Amino acid sequence: EVGAWTYHYSDQGDYTWEQARNFCQTFFTDLVEIQNQQEIEYLNKSLPYHERYYWIGIRKLGGIWTWVGTQKALTKEAENWAVGEPNNRRSNQDCVEIYIQRPQQSGKWNDEPCNRKKKALCYQASCQPFPCSQRGECVETIESYRCECYPGFHGPECTDVVQCAKLEPKRVSMNCSHPYGDFGYNSTCEFRCHEGFEWQGAGVLQCLPSQEWSANIPTCTAVTCPVLRAPDQGELNCSHLHGDFTFGSMCAFSCQTGFVLIGPKSRECTATGTWTGDAPRCEAIACPVLSAPDQGEMHCSHLYGNFTFGSTCAFSCQTGFVLVGLQSCECTALGSWTGDTPHCEAIACPLLRAPDQGELNCSHLHGNFTFGSTCAFSCQKGFALMGPESRECTATGTWTGDTPHCEAIACPVLSAPDQGEMHCSHLHGDFTFGSTCAFSCQKGFALMGPESRECTATGTWTGDTPHCEAISCPVLSAPDQGEMHCSHLHGDFTFGSTCAFSCQTGFALVGLQSCECTALGTWTGDTPHCEAVTCPMLRAPDQGELNCSHLHGDFTFGSTCAFSCQTGFVLMGPKSRECTATGTWTGDAPHCEGRDAATAQSIKCSALTTPKMGQAACFHLHQDFTFGSTCTFSCQAGFVLMGPESRECTALGTWTGDPTHCKAISCPVLPAPSRGQLSCSHVHGNFTYNSTCTFSCEEGFVRMGAEMLRCEATGNWTRDPPVCAG
């Protein structure tokens, strides 16, 4: 033991740190708490050496080295660690030992595991409960203790109190409390002023440990209210009793034109330093809230607030719309806007109509035929739309695209069938939807196919293409003993076919020399036949006999007759005569004479020939082509006799009249059609009987009428000349 502060250690055994502390707290105060270097030196000299050294009252709590007796953290200045310590080897060294009488670093500290056993180093405290008059802190010292007085106290046991100067305020009420004596340490004095006034300075003064008051004695002045200002766009008029903006001051408020006062018209400064009422303000007079017009925009500038006095709003419209009304307006002091509210109207486009034979279907966003309207076009069945399928009304008031129209769907151009005619009616244009064409054939031709065709909505014609076929006549054959030569314009033995008949020498044609197949399918006239040429019937001469043989009929071509006379008579002339192809007998007629007489010599004329394309019939009184012979002439169909119909052999040996001939009958000369060609073949001369002419048209033109014409025996053509139509 050493004086009043004593140190103790366990000399009976070794303890863990917890056991050591329990030992110290049981028999003494606690494990030693070292306060300075002198104390360390004292312990190192006074205590005996122990190989395991001594536990002291430091332990790591919450990661901080702490004096367990006072629960104060070890300060940096108080640390006394050995070199390299604390090292917390193996992370469990939370307690501290002190090296006593160690050869190296004696008196230094080292951290150790708390479960190791060492000597306990204890202390016995000198400070008793409630030391230093409870006005200071008892500090243990070697062999004694001392009092460290709290502020405001002094003396060995802290019994003396610090004194401040006595307060004597003027015109201010004061109320004081003195816990340690009049105007001593911690005395407090509170000051008060009349209503509407306040002290200048601290409201409460306190005696400090320095023997000074915490502030000077306060004075009373009128309570000040915050300085008021005129509201924006307004005015302020004030009266002051005790000073500007102090207790009792009164301020009146007003606003400029176009503004209205919101709040009290006047305010008074109260004893609390506040103004009565809330701060008024001048608000711009409001106009009705405006909104942008439909399909438009509004841009406003506000001087004093949205849609209030002085606000101006400008209006505009979106593309495709036009503003109706003022472009801008202003909010007046009366709370109304200049002018009426404008609006946006869609720009109008010209009114559209459905195309002929079509339909129109429109959708309107903003009104009929205005900006944004779209119109779709379509055509009725059989018509095609020419142009855009739809148009839109633009912002410029015009429609996109050109105006469409409906055109009738076209069918291929039809032409009249050969040897036929075509007559068309067109509702919507040549050879387009709804056009109908009727077909017919020229005389002598029959229509094969539909009589009419119609152009449909698909651009095709109803039915197949018709054609004209020549009407057929019965097939002809050459007559017995004759020949037949036919020309066929349109097919064997069809309308227009002509057949010419002739007979072999010695035969005469009975019937027409030619026939034609008519439009009725019959031949003109009956079928001819060949009959043997007849010679005049012969008689037996007087006093004679006649004996005949007939090949083709009595007294016809090829018949031969033998003459003989009775006894006593002599045959004068040929013994026999033959019927020739000319219908005359060879030789003169013989006779029987009973006496000698000179045969009279007949006067002869030149032999006549049958005209081409004609016939001749001669009668001879004496001998062929002798005095008294007469010949009559005729022509075949289609020919006309040029010259006398008969001639006679005169006593002069000449024939009466000029020679005769047959001339083909002429038809009018045909010209080539405009935009076409003409091709003719002439059998008997240009544009005469049986001449045929074929017509054709240039490319792009259609023949209207018969393809071929023939000159008939009447001097007329079988049809009117055709024309070429574009």
C-alpha positions in Angstrom: 0.0 0.0 0.0 1.1 3.5 -0.8 -0.8 6.4 0.9 -4.4 6.9 0.1 -4.1 5.5 -3.5 -2.8 2.0 -3.3 -1.7 -0.8 -5.8 -2.2 -4.5 -5.2 -1.4 -7.7 -7.2 -2.3 -11.4 -6.9 0.5 -13.3 -5.3 -1.4 -16.5 -4.7 -2.0 -17.5 -8.4 -2.5 -16.4 -12.0 -5.8 -15.5 -13.7 -7.4 -15.0 -17.0 -8.2 -11.3 -17.7 -11.9 -11.8 -16.6 -10.8 -13.7 -13.5 -8.2 -11.0 -12.7 -10.9 -8.2 -12.9 -13.3 -10.2 -10.7 -10.4 -10.6 -8.2 -9.7 -6.8 -8.2 -13.4 -5.8 -8.0 -13.9 -8.3 -5.1 -11.0 -7.2 -2.9 -10.2 -3.7 -4.2 -11.6 -1.2 -6.7 -10.7 -2.6 -10.2 -7.9 -3.5 -12.5 -5.4 -0.6 -12.5 -6.1 2.5 -14.7 -2.8 4.2 -15.5 -3.1 8.0 -15.8 0.5 9.2 -16.6 4.1 8.2 -17.2 5.1 8.8 -13.6 2.6 6.1 -12.5 4.2 3.7 -15.0 7.6 4.3 -13.7 6.4 3.9 -10.1 4.8 0.5 -10.9 7.9 -0.8 -12.8 10.1 0.0 -9.8 7.7 -1.1 -7.1 6.4 -4.4 -8.4 8.3 -7.7 -8.5 9.1 -9.4 -11.8 6.8 -12.2 -13.0 7.5 -14.2 -16.1 3.9 -13.9 -17.3 3.6 -10.2 -16.4 0.4 -8.4 -15.2 -3.1 -7.7 -16.5 -4.2 -4.0 -16.5 -7.6 -2.5 -17.0 -7.6 -2.0 -20.8 -9.7 -4.1 -23.1 -10.9 -3.9 -26.7 -14.6 -3.1 -26.7 -16.3 -2.7 -30.1 -12.9 -2.5 -31.8 -11.8 0.4 -29.5 -9.2 0.1 -26.7 -11.1 1.2 -23.5 -10.4 1.8 -19.8 -13.0 -0.6 -18.4 -13.2 1.2 -15.0 -14.2 4.6 -16.4 -15.4 3.4 -19.8 -13.2 6.0 -21.4 -11.5 5.3 -24.7 -7.7 5.2 -24.6 -6.4 8.4 -26.2 -3.5 8.6 -28.6 -1.5 10.7 -26.1 -1.9 8.1 -23.3 -0.8 5.1 -25.4 2.3 3.2 -24.1 2.6 0.2 -26.5 5.7 -1.8 -27.0 7.3 -1.7 -30.4 5.2 -3.6 -33.0 2.2 -3.7 -30.6 -0.7 -4.1 -30.6 -0.5 -6.7 -33.4 -3.6 -8.7 -32.6 -1.9 -11.9 -33.6 -4.3 -14.7 -34.5 -7.1 -12.0 -34.3 -8.0 -12.8 -30.7 -5.7 -10.5 -28.6 -8.3 -8.2 -27.0 -6.7 -7.7 -23.5 -3.5 -5.8 -22.4 -0.6 -6.8 -20.2 2.2 -4.6 -18.8 5.9 -5.6 -18.9 7.2 -5.3 -15.3 10.9 -5.6 -14.7 11.4 -6.9 -18.3 14.9 -6.6 -19.7 13.6 -4.9 -22.9 10.9 -2.3 -23.1 10.1 -2.6 -19.5 6.8 -0.7 -18.5 5.4 -1.0 -22.1 2.1 -2.6 -23.0 1.3 -5.7 -25.2 -2.0 -7.1 -26.4 -2.7 -10.7 -25.4 -5.5 -13.3 -25.7 -7.8 -12.7 -22.7 -7.8 -16.4 -21.8 -4.2 -16.5 -20.9 -3.3 -16.5 -17.2 -1.3 -13.7 -15.6 -1.0 -11.7 -12.4 -3.8 -9.3 -11.6 -2.7 -5.7 -11.0 -5.3 -3.9 -8.9 -5.8 -0.4 -7.4 -7.7 0.9 -4.3 -9.4 4.3 -5.1 -8.8 7.3 -2.7 -12.0 9.4 -3.9 -15.1 8.7 -1.7 -18.7 9.0 -2.9 -20.0 12.6 -3.4 -16.5 14.2 -3.3 -15.6 17.9 -4.0 -19.0 19.2 -2.7 -20.4 17.7 -5.9 -19.2 20.9 -7.6 -16.1 19.3 -9.1 -14.4 16.0 -10.2 -12.3 14.0 -7.8 -9.0 13.0 -9.5 -6.9 10.1 -8.1 -3.2 10.9 -7.5 -0.4 8.8 -6.1 -1.0 8.7 -2.3 -3.8 11.3 -2.6 -6.5 12.9 -4.7 -7.4 16.5 -5.9 -10.7 18.4 -6.8 -11.0 19.8 -10.3 -13.9 22.3 -9.8 -16.6 22.8 -12.3 -16.9 26.2 -14.0 -18.4 28.8 -11.6 -16.9 27.2 -8.5 -13.5 27.4 -6.8 -11.7 26.4 -3.5 -10.1 23.1 -2.3 -13.4 21.4 -2.1 -15.1 23.7 -4.7 -17.4 25.3 -2.1 -16.8 29.0 -3.2 -19.2 30.6 -5.9 -18.2 33.1 -8.5 -20.0 36.6 -8.1 -21.2 39.0 -10.9 -22.0 42.7 -10.6 -25.4 43.5 -9.1 -27.9 44.6 -11.9 -29.9 47.8 -11.5 -32.0 48.4 -14.7 -34.0 51.6 -15.3 -37.6 51.7 -16.8 -37.5 48.0 -17.4 -39.1 45.4 -15.1 -36.7 42.6 -14.0 -37.3 39.2 -12.5 -34.2 37.2 -11.2 -33.5 33.8 -9.8 -30.3 33.1 -7.7 -29.5 29.3 -7.2 -26.1 30.0 -5.4 -26.7 33.5 -3.9 -27.6 36.9 -5.1 -26.1 37.7 -8.5 -23.8 34.7 -8.1 -22.8 32.0 -10.7 -25.8 30.8 -12.7 -28.1 33.6 -11.5 -30.6 34.6 -14.3 -32.5 37.8 -14.8 -35.5 38.2 -17.2 -36.5 41.6 -18.5 -40.0 42.8 -19.8 -41.3 45.8 -21.7 -44.8 47.3 -22.1 -47.1 45.9 -24.9 -46.0 47.1 -28.2 -42.4 47.6 -27.1 -39.5 45.2 -26.9 -36.1 45.2 -25.3 -33.0 45.8 -27.3 -30.6 43.2 -26.2 -30.9 39.8 -24.6 -34.2 39.1 -22.9 -32.5 37.0 -20.2 -29.0 37.6 -18.7 -27.0 34.9 -16.9 -24.0 35.2 -14.6 -21.1 33.4 -16.2 -18.1 31.6 -14.6 -16.1 34.5 -15.8 -17.9 36.8 -13.3 -19.5 38.6 -16.3 -23.1 38.8 -17.4 -24.0 37.0 -20.6 -25.1 40.4 -22.2 -25.6 44.1 -21.5 -28.8 45.3 -19.8 -31.5 45.6 -22.5 -33.6 48.8 -23.4 -37.3 49.0 -24.6 -38.2 50.3 -28.0 -41.3 50.2 -30.1 -41.8 46.8 -31.7 -40.7 46.9 -35.4 -42.8 45.3 -38.1 -41.3 44.2 -41.4 -40.9 47.1 -43.8 -43.9 47.0 -46.2 -43.6 47.7 -49.9 -46.2 48.7 -52.4 -47.6 45.7 -54.2 -46.5 45.2 -57.8 -48.7 47.3 -60.0 -50.0 49.1 -56.9 -49.3 51.9 -54.4 -48.6 52.2 -50.6 -49.6 55.1 -48.3 -48.5 54.8 -44.6 -48.7 56.8 -41.3 -46.2 56.1 -38.4 -46.8 56.9 -34.6 -43.5 55.7 -33.1 -41.3 55.4 -36.1 -41.3 54.0 -39.6 -43.1 50.6 -39.6 -43.3 50.2 -35.8 -46.0 49.4 -33.4 -49.1 51.5 -34.3 -48.1 52.3 -37.9 -51.0 52.1 -40.5 -50.6 51.5 -44.3 -53.2 51.7 -47.0 -53.0 49.9 -50.4 -54.4 50.6 -53.9 -53.8 49.2 -57.4 -53.1 50.7 -60.9 -55.7 50.6 -63.7 -56.2 47.1 -65.0 -55.5 45.5 -61.6 -57.6 44.6 -58.6 -56.5 44.5 -54.9 -56.6 41.0 -53.4 -56.4 41.2 -49.6 -57.0 43.9 -47.0 -57.1 47.6 -48.1 -55.0 48.5 -45.0 -52.7 46.9 -42.4 -51.6 47.9 -38.9 -48.4 47.0 -37.1 -49.3 45.1 -33.9 -47.6 44.7 -30.6 -46.3 41.3 -31.7 -44.3 42.9 -34.6 -46.6 41.6 -37.2 -49.1 43.3 -39.5 -52.8 42.7 -39.3 -54.1 40.7 -42.2 -52.1 39.1 -45.0 -50.0 41.0 -47.5 -52.3 42.3 -50.2 -51.4 42.0 -53.9 -52.5 43.5 -57.1 -53.7 40.9 -59.5 -54.2 41.7 -63.1 -57.9 41.6 -64.0 -58.6 38.2 -65.7 -60.2 37.7 -69.1 -61.9 34.5 -70.0 -59.3 31.8 -70.8 -58.8 31.4 -74.5 -58.0 28.2 -76.3 -56.5 27.5 -79.7 -59.1 27.2 -82.5 -59.8 23.7 -83.8 -57.1 22.9 -86.4 -55.2 26.0 -85.3 -52.6 27.3 -82.9 -52.5 30.1 -80.3 -49.4 31.8 -79.0 -49.9 34.2 -76.1 -47.6 36.6 -74.2 -48.7 37.3 -70.6 -47.3 40.4 -68.8 -49.0 39.8 -65.5 -50.4 36.3 -65.5 -52.1 33.9 -67.9 -55.0 35.6 -69.7 -55.0 38.7 -67.6 -54.9 42.5 -68.3 -52.2 43.2 -71.0 -52.1 39.6 -72.3 -52.0 39.3 -76.1 -52.8 36.2 -78.1 -52.0 35.6 -81.7 -53.9 33.0 -83.7 -52.9 30.9 -86.7 -54.2 27.9 -88.5 -52.6 24.6 -89.5 -51.8 23.9 -93.1 -54.9 23.5 -95.1 -57.0 25.9 -92.9 -57.6 29.6 -93.1 -58.2 32.0 -90.1 -61.7 33.6 -90.0 -61.5 36.6 -87.6 -58.8 38.8 -86.0 -55.3 37.5 -86.1 -54.7 38.7 -82.5 -56.6 40.1 -79.5 -55.7 41.8 -76.2 -57.1 41.5 -72.6 -58.4 44.9 -71.6 -58.8 46.5 -68.2 -62.5 45.6 -68.3 -61.7 41.9 -68.3 -62.8 41.4 -71.9 -60.9 40.6 -75.1 -60.7 43.0 -78.0 -62.7 41.5 -80.9 -64.4 38.1 -81.2 -62.6 34.7 -81.0 -61.5 33.7 -84.4 -61.8 30.2 -85.8 -60.1 28.0 -88.5 -62.0 26.9 -91.6 -60.8 24.2 -93.9 -59.7 25.5 -97.3 -62.3 24.5 -99.9 -61.6 22.7 -103.1 -63.9 22.9 -106.2 -66.9 20.5 -106.0 -66.2 17.2 -107.7 -68.7 15.2 -109.7 -68.9 11.6 -110.6 -67.6 10.9 -114.1 -70.1 10.0 -116.8 -70.8 6.2 -116.4 -69.0 6.3 -113.1 -69.5 6.8 -109.4 -67.9 9.1 -106.8 -67.4 8.1 -103.1 -65.9 10.8 -100.8 -64.9 11.0 -97.2 -64.7 14.5 -95.6 -62.6 15.2 -92.5 -63.4 18.9 -92.1 -66.4 19.5 -94.4 -67.6 18.7 -97.8 -64.9 19.0 -100.4 -62.4 20.7 -98.1 -58.8 20.2 -97.1 -58.2 16.5 -96.3 -61.3 15.3 -98.2 -60.6 12.3 -100.4 -62.7 11.1 -103.3 -62.5 7.7 -104.8 -63.7 7.1 -108.4 -65.1 4.0 -110.0 -66.8 3.2 -113.3 -69.9 1.2 -114.1 -69.7 -2.2 -115.5 -68.2 -2.1 -119.0 -66.2 1.1 -118.4 -62.6 1.6 -117.4 -61.3 4.4 -115.3 -58.9 6.7 -117.1 -56.9 8.7 -114.6 -56.2 8.5 -110.8 -58.4 6.2 -108.7 -58.6 8.8 -106.0 -58.0 12.5 -105.5 -57.3 14.5 -102.3 -58.1 18.1 -101.5 -54.7 19.8 -100.7 -53.8 22.8 -98.6 -53.7 25.0 -101.7 -57.4 24.4 -102.4 -56.7 22.2 -105.4 -57.2 18.5 -106.0 -54.3 16.1 -106.5 -54.1 14.5 -110.0 -56.2 15.2 -113.1 -59.9 14.7 -113.4 -60.5 11.0 -114.3 -63.1 9.8 -116.7 -64.8 6.6 -117.6 -64.1 5.2 -121.1 -66.2 2.4 -122.5 -64.1 -0.8 -122.7 -63.1 -1.4 -126.3 -63.7 -4.5 -128.2 -61.7 -5.5 -131.4 -62.8 -3.6 -134.5 -65.2 -5.7 -136.5 -65.4 -5.7 -140.3 -68.2 -6.8 -142.6 -67.9 -10.4 -143.8 -66.8 -10.9 -147.4 -69.9 -10.6 -149.6 -71.8 -9.1 -146.7 -72.6 -6.0 -144.8 -72.3 -4.8 -141.2 -74.4 -2.1 -139.6 -73.3 -1.1 -136.1 -74.9 1.2 -133.4 -72.4 2.6 -130.9 -73.7 3.9 -127.5 -70.4 5.0 -126.1 -67.9 5.1 -129.0 -67.0 3.0 -132.0 -66.7 -0.7 -131.1 -67.0 -0.2 -127.3 -69.1 -1.7 -124.5 -72.7 -1.7 -125.6 -72.0 -1.4 -129.3 -74.1 -3.9 -131.3 -73.3 -4.9 -134.9 -75.9 -6.6 -137.2 -74.6 -8.7 -140.1 -76.2 -9.4 -143.4 -75.1 -10.9 -146.7 -75.4 -9.6 -150.2 -77.9 -11.1 -152.5 -76.9 -14.7 -153.2 -75.1 -15.3 -149.9 -76.3 -16.8 -146.7 -75.1 -15.7 -143.2 -73.3 -18.4 -141.3 -73.2 -17.5 -137.6 -75.0 -15.0 -135.4 -77.0 -12.2 -137.0 -75.7 -9.7 -134.4 -72.9 -9.4 -131.9 -72.6 -7.2 -128.8 -69.5 -5.8 -127.2 -69.5 -7.0 -123.6 -68.0 -5.5 -120.4 -65.0 -7.8 -120.7 -64.0 -6.3 -124.1 -65.1 -9.3 -126.1 -67.9 -9.8 -128.6 -70.8 -12.2 -128.0 -70.9 -15.1 -130.4 -68.4 -16.2 -133.1 -67.5 -14.2 -136.1 -70.1 -14.8 -138.9 -69.3 -15.2 -142.5 -71.2 -15.2 -145.8 -71.3 -18.3 -147.9 -72.5 -18.2 -151.5 -75.8 -20.0 -152.0 -75.4 -23.3 -153.8 -77.2 -24.3 -156.9 -77.7 -27.9 -158.2 -74.6 -29.2 -159.9 -74.8 -29.0 -163.7 -73.4 -31.4 -166.3 -72.7 -31.0 -170.0 -75.6 -31.9 -172.3 -75.4 -35.0 -174.5 -73.5 -34.2 -177.7 -72.4 -31.0 -176.1 -69.9 -29.3 -173.7 -70.2 -27.1 -170.6 -67.7 -24.5 -169.5 -68.3 -22.9 -166.1 -66.7 -20.0 -164.2 -67.1 -20.0 -160.4 -66.7 -16.7 -158.5 -67.5 -18.0 -155.0 -67.2 -21.8 -155.2 -68.3 -24.5 -157.5 -71.9 -24.1 -158.6 -72.7 -21.3 -156.2 -74.2 -17.9 -156.5 -72.6 -16.1 -159.4 -71.3 -19.2 -161.1 -72.0 -19.1 -164.8 -72.0 -22.0 -167.1 -71.9 -21.7 -170.9 -73.2 -24.6 -173.1 -72.2 -25.6 -176.6 -72.9 -28.5 -178.9 -70.8 -30.6 -181.1 -70.7 -29.9 -184.8 -74.1 -30.8 -186.2 -76.0 -30.1 -183.1 -77.9 -27.0 -182.1 -78.3 -25.9 -178.6 -81.9 -25.9 -177.4 -82.3 -23.6 -174.5 -80.1 -20.8 -173.1 -76.5 -20.7 -174.2 -75.6 -19.9 -170.6 -77.1 -19.9 -167.2 -76.2 -18.3 -163.9 -76.7 -19.5 -160.3 -79.1 -17.0 -158.8 -79.5 -15.8 -155.2 -82.4 -18.2 -154.8 -80.1 -21.2 -155.4 -81.6 -21.9 -158.8 -80.3 -21.6 -162.3 -81.6 -19.0 -164.7 -83.7 -20.9 -167.3 -84.0 -24.6 -167.9 -81.1 -26.8 -168.6 -80.4 -26.7 -172.3 -79.8 -29.8 -174.5 -78.3 -30.5 -177.9 -80.5 -31.5 -180.7 -79.2 -32.5 -184.1 -79.4 -29.7 -186.6 -82.5 -30.2 -188.8 -82.3 -30.0 -192.5 -85.3 -29.2 -194.6 -87.4 -32.3 -195.2 -86.6 -33.8 -198.6 -89.1 -35.2 -201.0 -88.6 -37.7 -203.7 -88.2 -36.0 -207.0 -91.0 -36.2 -209.5 -90.8 -39.5 -211.3 -88.3 -40.6 -208.7 -87.8 -42.2 -205.3 -86.1 -41.2 -202.0 -84.4 -43.5 -199.6 -83.0 -42.0 -196.3 -81.1 -43.2 -193.3 -81.3 -41.1 -190.0 -78.6 -41.2 -187.3 -80.1 -38.6 -184.9 -83.6 -38.1 -186.1 -85.5 -37.6 -189.3 -83.8 -35.3 -191.7 -81.2 -34.2 -189.1 -77.5 -33.8 -189.0 -75.9 -37.0 -190.4 -79.1 -38.1 -192.2 -78.3 -39.2 -195.8 -80.8 -39.5 -198.6 -80.3 -41.4 -201.8 -82.2 -40.4 -205.0 -83.3 -42.5 -207.9 -85.6 -42.0 -210.9 -88.2 -44.2 -212.4 -87.6 -45.9 -215.6 -87.3 -43.5 -218.5 -86.1 -40.7 -216.4 -82.7 -39.5 -215.8 -81.5 -38.2 -212.4 -80.3 -34.7 -212.7 -78.2 -33.8 -209.7 -76.4 -35.7 -206.9 -77.4 -39.2 -206.3 -77.4 -38.6 -202.6 -77.4 -35.7 -200.2 -76.3 -35.4 -196.5 -77.7 -33.2 -193.9 -74.7 -31.0 -192.8 -74.0 -29.3 -189.5 -75.3 -26.1 -191.0 -78.7 -27.6 -191.4 -78.4 -27.7 -195.2 -78.1 -30.6 -197.5 -75.0 -31.2 -199.5 -75.5 -30.6 -203.2 -78.6 -29.3 -204.9 -81.9 -31.0 -205.0 -81.8 -33.5 -207.9 -84.7 -34.0 -210.2 -85.7 -36.5 -212.8 -85.9 -35.3 -216.4 -87.3 -37.1 -219.2 -85.5 -35.2 -221.9 -82.1 -33.7 -222.5 -81.9 -30.2 -221.3 -79.0 -28.0 -220.1 -78.9 -27.7 -216.5 -79.5 -24.1 -215.5 -76.4 -22.6 -213.9 -77.3 -20.7 -210.8 -75.5 -17.4 -209.9 -73.3 -17.9 -206.8 -72.6 -15.4 -203.9 -69.7 -15.7 -201.4 -70.3 -18.2 -198.6 -71.4 -16.4 -195.3 -70.1 -17.4 -191.9 -71.9 -17.4 -188.6 -70.9 -14.3 -186.5 -68.9 -15.0 -183.3 -71.2 -15.4 -180.3 -74.2 -15.6 -182.7 -76.2 -17.9 -185.0 -77.0 -17.9 -188.7 -79.9 -19.7 -190.5 -79.8 -19.9 -194.3 -82.3 -21.1 -197.0 -81.1 -22.0 -200.5 -83.4 -22.2 -203.5 -81.0 -23.7 -205.9 -77.6 -24.4 -204.4 -75.7 -23.2 -201.4 -75.2 -19.5 -201.4 -76.7 -19.0 -204.9 -79.1 -16.6 -206.3 -82.2 -16.5 -204.1 -80.4 -17.9 -201.0 -81.3 -15.9 -197.7 -79.6 -15.9 -194.3 -80.9 -14.6 -191.0 -78.7 -13.7 -188.0 -79.1 -13.6 -184.2 -76.7 -13.2 -181.1 -76.3 -15.1 -177.8 -77.5 -13.5 -174.5 -75.2 -10.7 -173.5 -74.5 -9.7 -177.1 -76.2 -7.3 -179.5 -76.4 -7.7 -183.3 -74.5 -5.1 -185.2 -75.9 -5.0 -188.9 -78.9 -6.3 -190.7 -80.8 -9.2 -189.3 -81.0 -10.9 -192.8 -79.2 -10.8 -196.1 -80.1 -12.2 -199.6 -78.0 -13.3 -202.6 -78.9 -11.1 -205.5 -78.8 -11.7 -209.3 -75.5 -9.8 -209.3 -73.9 -12.4 -207.1 -73.7 -10.0 -204.0 -75.4 -10.0 -200.7 -77.7 -7.3 -199.6 -76.6 -5.2 -196.6 -73.3 -5.0 -194.7 -71.7 -7.9 -192.9 -73.1 -8.5 -189.4 -71.3 -9.2 -186.0 -72.2 -9.7 -182.4 -70.9 -7.1 -179.8 -70.7 -7.7 -176.1 -73.2 -5.5 -174.1 -71.3 -2.8 -172.1 -71.6 -1.9 -168.4 -70.7 1.5 -166.8 -66.9 1.9 -166.3 -66.0 1.3 -162.6 -63.5 3.5 -160.8 -61.3 2.3 -157.9 -62.8 3.3 -154.5 -61.2 6.0 -152.4 -58.5 4.4 -150.1 -58.9 1.2 -152.1 -57.9 -0.8 -155.2 -59.8 -2.3 -158.2 -58.7 -5.4 -160.2 -60.8 -6.5 -163.2 -60.8 -9.3 -165.8 -62.5 -8.8 -169.2 -63.6 -11.7 -171.3 -65.1 -9.8 -174.2 -63.8 -6.3 -173.8 -63.3 -3.7 -171.1 -66.3 -3.5 -168.7 -68.5 -5.7 -171.0 -70.7 -8.7 -170.5 -69.1 -11.2 -168.0 -66.3 -8.8 -167.0 -65.6 -9.2 -163.2 -64.0 -6.6 -160.9 -62.6 -7.4 -157.4 -62.3 -4.6 -154.7 -59.9 -4.3 -151.8 -59.1 -1.6 -149.2 -55.9 -0.1 -147.8 -54.8 -1.2 -144.3 -56.8 0.4 -141.6 -59.9 0.7 -143.8 -62.9 -1.7 -144.0 -64.7 -2.5 -147.2 -68.4 -1.8 -147.0 -70.2 -3.7 -149.8 -69.6 -6.6 -152.1 -66.0 -7.8 -152.8 -66.7 -8.6 -156.5 -69.1 -7.3 -159.2 -70.0 -8.9 -162.5 -71.3 -7.2 -165.7 -74.7 -8.8 -166.5 -76.4 -9.3 -169.9 -78.7 -6.4 -169.0 -75.7 -4.0 -169.0 -75.9 -3.6 -165.2 -73.4 -4.7 -162.5 -74.6 -7.3 -160.0 -74.2 -4.8 -157.0 -73.5 -1.2 -156.3 -69.7 -0.5 -156.0 -68.4 -0.8 -152.4 -66.7 1.9 -150.4 -63.7 1.9 -148.0 -64.6 3.2 -144.5 -61.9 4.3 -142.0 
